[in-house]
Amino acid sequence: MERIVHVAGFSGSGKTTLIARLIERAAADGIRAAVIKHHAHAGAVPPDRPRKDTAVFGAAGAVLRGLLAPEGALLYWTPTGAEGLPAPAEAEALARRFWPLARAFGADWLFVEGFKTAPGPKLALLRSADDLPAALTWPDVIALVAPADHLARVRAVGNEAAVRFPLFAREDAERIYRWVIAERRFRPEASVEGKREAEC
């Protein structure tokens, strides 16, 4: 049961916490997960610091560098030439590149955290109803997630805007997990098929 699950929201909306809970819940069912996170801050992706070996290799022109340690591994990818680094709006393409690597390491699901303006089906996490107008401008939102004590207000604002998305309490990871399993648009082949239909 393969899934690419995009979780977007403003800082402080609970993206990391929700993804961690979904990973734990999936693991209980024997589903292994990988995560790719949008790093929107300026500068090198930490901890690839100047004068460290991985940074030296990158400066020398290595496109992909790996750091292996007893505790795990880190990979650094530096796009070069015409390849270029995908803009945030092209995060789905980046996730598609990352998917085979995640599968090679045994992952069944890939979570994509961040990239609010990227195409592709996504869960939009809200800090409160105040975030809803902005979230409605993000492409391909298919569900909303908000703190339980804000659901009534989010629902009221959503009704005014004729929002027809499923609405989940951020604290109800079990319900969100069950919905992700059933949601066909999170299947890796779903967006590929959608693109083929659009090209025809």
C-alpha positions in Angstrom: 0.0 0.0 0.0 2.1 2.9 -1.3 1.3 6.5 -0.5 2.9 9.9 -1.0 1.2 12.1 1.6 1.8 15.9 1.3 1.2 17.8 4.6 1.3 21.6 4.3 0.7 24.5 6.7 2.2 27.6 8.3 4.9 27.3 10.9 3.4 26.2 14.2 0.4 24.4 12.6 1.6 21.0 13.8 2.9 19.4 10.6 5.9 17.6 12.2 3.9 16.4 15.2 1.1 15.0 13.0 3.5 13.4 10.6 5.3 11.8 13.5 2.1 10.4 14.9 1.1 9.1 11.4 4.5 7.4 11.0 4.1 5.8 14.5 0.6 4.6 13.6 1.6 3.3 10.2 4.6 1.4 11.8 2.1 -0.4 14.1 0.6 -1.8 10.9 4.0 -2.7 9.5 4.1 0.2 7.1 7.5 1.9 6.9 7.7 5.6 6.1 10.2 8.2 4.7 10.0 12.0 5.0 11.2 14.8 2.8 10.9 18.2 4.4 11.0 21.7 2.8 13.9 23.7 4.3 12.8 27.3 3.6 15.6 29.0 5.4 18.4 30.7 3.6 21.8 29.0 3.5 23.0 25.4 3.2 21.0 22.5 4.4 22.2 21.8 7.9 24.5 20.3 9.0 26.6 20.5 5.8 28.8 23.3 7.2 31.7 25.0 5.4 35.0 23.1 5.7 33.3 19.9 6.6 34.0 17.0 4.3 30.6 16.8 2.7 30.7 20.6 2.0 34.2 20.2 0.5 32.9 17.4 -1.8 29.9 19.6 -2.8 32.1 22.6 -3.6 34.3 20.3 -5.7 31.3 19.4 -7.8 29.8 16.2 -6.3 26.1 16.2 -7.0 25.3 13.6 -4.3 27.2 13.1 -1.1 26.5 10.6 1.7 27.5 10.7 5.3 27.4 7.3 7.0 27.7 6.8 10.7 26.8 4.1 13.2 23.6 6.0 14.0 22.4 6.4 10.4 23.1 8.3 7.2 22.6 11.7 5.6 22.4 12.4 1.9 23.1 15.8 0.4 22.0 16.6 -3.1 23.3 19.6 -5.0 21.6 20.1 -8.4 23.9 21.5 -11.1 23.6 22.8 -14.6 20.3 22.6 -16.5 18.9 20.3 -13.8 18.4 23.1 -11.4 16.8 22.9 -8.0 13.0 22.6 -8.3 11.1 25.7 -7.1 8.7 25.2 -4.2 5.9 25.0 -6.7 7.6 21.9 -8.2 7.8 20.0 -5.0 5.7 17.2 -6.4 8.4 16.6 -9.0 11.1 16.6 -6.3 9.0 14.1 -4.3 8.8 11.9 -7.4 12.6 11.9 -7.5 12.8 11.0 -3.9 10.2 8.2 -4.1 12.5 5.6 -5.7 15.2 6.2 -3.1 12.6 5.9 -0.3 11.4 2.6 -1.8 15.0 1.4 -2.1 15.3 1.8 1.7 12.1 -0.1 2.3 9.6 2.8 2.7 6.0 2.2 1.8 4.9 5.7 2.4 6.6 9.1 1.7 5.5 12.1 3.6 6.3 15.5 2.1 6.3 18.3 4.7 5.8 21.9 3.6 5.7 23.2 0.1 2.3 24.9 0.5 2.2 26.2 -3.1 3.2 23.0 -4.7 0.8 21.0 -6.9 -0.4 17.6 -5.7 -3.0 16.4 -3.2 -2.4 17.7 0.3 -3.6 18.0 3.8 -3.7 21.7 4.8 -3.0 22.1 8.5 -4.5 25.2 10.2 -3.5 26.9 13.4 -6.9 28.5 13.6 -9.8 29.6 11.3 -7.6 32.6 10.5 -5.4 30.4 8.3 -8.3 29.1 6.2 -8.5 31.9 3.6 -4.8 31.5 2.8 -5.1 27.7 2.7 -7.9 27.9 0.2 -5.4 29.5 -2.2 -3.0 26.6 -2.1 -3.4 24.2 -5.0 -4.9 20.7 -4.6 -6.0 20.8 -0.9 -8.2 17.8 -0.4 -8.6 18.0 3.4 -8.3 20.4 6.3 -6.8 19.6 9.8 -7.2 22.0 12.7 -6.8 21.9 16.5 -9.9 20.3 18.1 -10.8 23.5 19.9 -10.9 25.4 16.6 -13.0 23.0 14.6 -16.3 24.8 15.1 -14.9 28.1 14.0 -13.1 26.6 11.0 -16.3 24.8 10.0 -18.3 28.1 10.3 -15.8 30.0 8.2 -15.6 27.1 5.7 -19.3 27.0 5.3 -19.3 30.7 4.4 -16.7 30.0 1.7 -18.6 26.9 0.5 -15.6 24.6 1.5 -16.4 20.9 0.9 -13.2 19.3 2.2 -13.1 16.7 5.0 -12.2 18.4 8.3 -10.2 16.6 10.9 -9.1 17.4 14.4 -5.3 17.6 14.5 -5.3 15.4 17.6 -7.2 12.6 15.9 -4.3 10.9 14.2 -6.2 7.6 14.0 -9.0 9.0 12.0 -6.6 10.9 9.7 -4.5 7.7 9.3 -7.6 5.7 8.2 -8.6 8.4 5.8 -5.1 8.5 4.2 -5.3 4.7 3.7 -8.6 5.0 1.9 -7.7 8.2 -0.2 -6.8 7.1 -3.7 -5.2 10.5 -4.6 -2.3 9.8 -2.3 -1.3 6.7 -4.3 2.0 7.4 -6.3 0.4 6.3 -9.5 -2.6 8.5 -9.1 -0.9 11.8 -10.0 1.0 10.1 -12.9 -2.3 8.9 -14.3 -3.8 12.3 -13.8 -0.9 13.9 -15.7 -1.3 11.4 -18.6 -5.0 12.2 -18.8 -4.2 15.9 -18.9 -1.7 15.4 -21.7 -4.2 13.4 -23.9 
